[in-house]
Amino acid sequence: MLQALPETKTITFDEFLEWKPEVGNYELHEGVIVEMQPLGDHEEINGFAAGEITVEYKRLKLPYIPHSALQKVA
């Protein structure tokens, strides 16, 4: 479920980076900050992918990869 935060002003990606708190899951959609809720199939897929990636980086003896990361999609 997407829930837009009560901000009417659109912001840039750089402004989003300055605003983004350490806790919580937020995305920027067309200049609007949206709080993301991990629910249902999406969360199951995320958990599965995280587990598979963990197995591989341990097998390859790579350094730790954080569970969450900030990505900019063009």
Sequence and secondary structure as in RCSB ss.txt:
>XXXX:A:sequence
MLQALPETKTITFDEFLEWKPEVGNYELHEGVIVEMQPLGDHEEINGFAAGEITVEYKRLKLPYIPHSALQKVA
>XXXX:A:secstr
 EEE S  S   HHHHHHH  SSS EEEETTEEEEE   HHHHHHHHHHHHHHHHHHHHTT     S       
